[in-house]
Amino acid sequence: MIKEFTTFFRHMSIFSDAVLIVVSFLVSYYIRNDFTNIYPLAYYAYLIPTFTLIWVGALTYLGLYRSFRTRRILDAFWIILEATVLSFILFSHFLYILKIEDVSRGLVLLSFVIGVTLLTLKKIIMMWGFRYIREKGLNTKNVLLLGTGRRAQTFIDLVQSHPEWGIHIIGLVDENNELVHKVIQGYKVIGTFKDI
């Protein structure tokens, strides 16, 4: 159930980003057309699918749609920025290879500027929203921690200092039978490796 929801949410995120990219192209067209008349929108319409696919592909390739549970907002911004530069280069090459010369450079550049702004705002709103929800105890992931040593205790400290990650430690498991039912940093050792 959780895996299906995560997959559905990832697909919805990709779809909404694609819509924002199309919107950025259309808004850019109307802004650019107000300054200087360019070809009608129908002339540019065939470029929109390629423009969108290249950008969504770059966002996917660079990892924007992987879990951001433990990442910072700045990480998302850098991925969006890198994907924008990569998409700009790929789209420019696409126009060059197919010898499509009558495309307004201002339109393309403005599309990327508006697109990066919309994508960044969307990601910030989503990440803040999810962090708020996780801090309230919703959308959490239950974790059974293997081991009780220094690394496990460091991980516990890290999870406790970041409630926005939404990670809930349900207990610890260790290879030592003598530690079963002991409490380490507020969490009970609930069994041994064999119990798993």
PyMOL commands that set and color helices and strands:
alter all, ss='L'
color gray80, all
select helices_A, chain A and resi 2-35+41-61+73-97+105-135+150-161+163-165+177-179+193-195
alter helices_A, ss='H'
color red, helices_A
select strands_A, chain A and resi 141-146+167-174+183-184+187-192
alter strands_A, ss='S'
color yellow, strands_A
deselect
rebuild
show_as cartoon
